[in-house]
Amino acid sequence: MLTKQKKKKAITEVAVHATDTGSPEVQVALLSKKIDELASHLKKHLKDKHSRRGLLQMVADRRTHLKYLEGKDKKRYSALVKKLGLKK
């Protein structure tokens, strides 16, 4: 689970404007942080199938947001992917 400080830091790194909390960039950044934390949890707890299902749902949700952003604005998409280090 993300703490308030981690969440705030993730938002400020990619926010489009000062009060931005719902843009695709912010949503993808928050999902990426949650995915990273949940992945580390699953490395320790291999039999936690319920959390694994939640992880797969978050990955699918992030992919949906990225696809939306790519269709809407390629420059913002490529900047976000580069900033978060999502693609190789």
Residue frames relative to the residue before (quaternion, step in Angstrom):
aa qw qx qy qz dx dy dz
M 1.0000 0.0000 0.0000 0.0000 0.00 0.00 0.00
L 0.4335 -0.7133 0.4916 0.2483 3.54 -0.93 0.89
T 0.3706 -0.6919 0.5688 0.2457 3.54 -1.04 0.78
K 0.6755 -0.4962 0.3476 0.4202 3.56 -1.24 0.31
Q 0.6504 0.5236 -0.3229 0.4456 3.58 1.00 -0.79
K 0.6634 0.4978 -0.3084 0.4659 3.60 0.91 -0.88
K 0.6503 0.5173 -0.3108 0.4614 3.55 1.01 -0.85
K 0.6646 0.5056 -0.3011 0.4604 3.57 0.92 -0.91
K 0.6440 0.5217 -0.3156 0.4621 3.58 1.01 -0.83
A 0.6539 0.5110 -0.3103 0.4636 3.59 0.95 -0.87
I 0.6570 0.5086 -0.3116 0.4612 3.58 1.00 -0.80
T 0.6951 0.4832 -0.2953 0.4429 3.59 0.84 -0.91
E 0.6006 0.5816 -0.3613 0.4128 3.61 1.11 -0.54
V 0.8263 0.2312 -0.0874 0.5061 3.59 0.95 -0.83
A 0.3975 0.7495 -0.4642 0.2544 3.62 1.24 -0.03
V 0.4509 -0.6914 0.5061 0.2501 3.54 -1.05 0.85
H 0.7850 -0.0035 0.0105 0.6195 3.58 1.09 -0.77
A 0.7715 -0.4234 0.2244 0.4185 3.58 -1.28 0.22
T 0.7915 0.2849 -0.1561 0.5177 3.61 0.88 -0.84
D 0.3190 0.7836 -0.4751 0.2417 3.57 1.18 0.52
T 0.0979 0.7919 -0.5987 0.0699 3.56 -0.80 1.06
G 0.7828 0.3708 -0.1780 0.4670 3.60 1.16 -0.33
S 0.4219 0.7001 -0.4875 0.3071 3.58 1.18 0.12
P 0.6496 -0.5255 0.3626 0.4127 3.61 -1.15 0.44
E 0.6073 0.5663 -0.3541 0.4302 3.60 1.05 -0.72
V 0.6793 0.4785 -0.2877 0.4763 3.57 0.89 -0.95
Q 0.6582 0.5158 -0.3184 0.4464 3.58 0.90 -0.87
V 0.6545 0.4957 -0.3113 0.4786 3.59 0.97 -0.83
A 0.6483 0.5194 -0.3273 0.4505 3.60 0.94 -0.82
L 0.6694 0.4858 -0.3039 0.4728 3.61 0.92 -0.85
L 0.6467 0.5053 -0.3241 0.4705 3.57 0.96 -0.80
S 0.6361 0.5313 -0.3338 0.4490 3.59 1.00 -0.75
K 0.6457 0.5068 -0.3192 0.4737 3.59 0.98 -0.81
K 0.6597 0.5033 -0.3083 0.4653 3.58 0.94 -0.89
I 0.6399 0.5283 -0.3181 0.4584 3.57 1.00 -0.86
D 0.6479 0.5195 -0.3213 0.4551 3.60 0.93 -0.85
E 0.6805 0.4831 -0.2949 0.4653 3.58 0.90 -0.89
L 0.6745 0.4885 -0.2989 0.4660 3.57 0.94 -0.85
A 0.6154 0.5407 -0.3464 0.4572 3.59 1.06 -0.67
S 0.6593 0.4845 -0.3186 0.4786 3.59 0.97 -0.77
H 0.6045 0.5427 -0.3502 0.4662 3.60 1.10 -0.64
L 0.7009 0.4820 -0.2762 0.4474 3.57 0.92 -0.92
K 0.5677 0.5719 -0.3948 0.4412 3.60 1.18 -0.34
K 0.6900 0.4509 -0.2703 0.4976 3.58 1.11 -0.66
H 0.7823 0.2496 -0.1068 0.5606 3.57 1.01 -0.88
L 0.1672 -0.8603 0.4767 0.0688 3.53 0.31 1.32
K 0.7351 0.4396 -0.2429 0.4554 3.59 1.04 -0.66
D 0.4589 0.6810 -0.4464 0.3555 3.59 1.25 0.21
K 0.1214 -0.8506 0.5106 0.0323 3.55 0.26 1.32
H 0.6244 0.5514 -0.3487 0.4296 3.59 1.04 -0.67
S 0.6674 0.4763 -0.3023 0.4861 3.58 0.97 -0.77
R 0.6027 0.5544 -0.3557 0.4504 3.57 1.09 -0.66
R 0.6354 0.5175 -0.3240 0.4728 3.57 1.03 -0.78
G 0.6430 0.5163 -0.3145 0.4702 3.58 0.99 -0.80
L 0.6212 0.5417 -0.3295 0.4606 3.55 1.05 -0.77
L 0.6679 0.4960 -0.2998 0.4669 3.58 0.91 -0.90
Q 0.6292 0.5209 -0.3334 0.4708 3.59 1.06 -0.69
M 0.6570 0.5027 -0.3134 0.4663 3.59 0.98 -0.81
V 0.6314 0.5219 -0.3329 0.4670 3.59 1.00 -0.78
A 0.6582 0.4981 -0.3093 0.4723 3.59 0.95 -0.83
D 0.6406 0.5218 -0.3169 0.4658 3.59 1.02 -0.79
R 0.6479 0.5077 -0.3120 0.4746 3.58 0.98 -0.85
R 0.6367 0.5259 -0.3225 0.4627 3.57 0.98 -0.84
T 0.6354 0.5277 -0.3226 0.4624 3.60 1.02 -0.78
H 0.6611 0.4967 -0.3024 0.4741 3.59 0.92 -0.89
L 0.6580 0.5078 -0.3108 0.4610 3.58 0.97 -0.81
K 0.6431 0.5139 -0.3218 0.4676 3.57 1.00 -0.79
Y 0.6242 0.5319 -0.3294 0.4680 3.59 1.04 -0.78
L 0.6895 0.4816 -0.2807 0.4623 3.56 0.85 -1.01
E 0.6295 0.5351 -0.3362 0.4521 3.59 1.02 -0.74
G 0.6805 0.4784 -0.2855 0.4758 3.57 1.00 -0.78
K 0.6801 0.5050 -0.2760 0.4542 3.56 1.11 -0.72
D 0.8012 -0.1061 0.1365 0.5729 3.58 0.80 -1.04
K 0.3363 -0.7867 0.4884 0.1716 3.59 -0.26 1.30
K 0.6456 0.5359 -0.3348 0.4289 3.60 0.97 -0.80
R 0.6601 0.4913 -0.3044 0.4798 3.58 0.94 -0.89
Y 0.6306 0.5444 -0.3233 0.4488 3.57 1.03 -0.84
S 0.7087 0.4553 -0.2771 0.4622 3.58 0.75 -1.00
A 0.6250 0.5280 -0.3403 0.4635 3.60 1.06 -0.68
L 0.6627 0.5066 -0.3029 0.4608 3.58 0.96 -0.85
V 0.6576 0.5066 -0.3121 0.4622 3.57 0.89 -0.91
K 0.6565 0.5024 -0.3069 0.4716 3.57 0.99 -0.82
K 0.6692 0.5171 -0.2964 0.4438 3.59 0.94 -0.92
L 0.7430 0.3902 -0.2122 0.5007 3.58 0.98 -0.89
G 0.3633 -0.7538 0.4787 0.2659 3.60 1.23 -0.30
L 0.2604 0.8165 -0.4811 0.1846 3.58 0.95 0.82
K 0.7777 0.2698 -0.1581 0.5453 3.60 0.98 -0.74
K 0.5527 -0.6439 0.4340 0.3025 3.51 -1.17 0.61
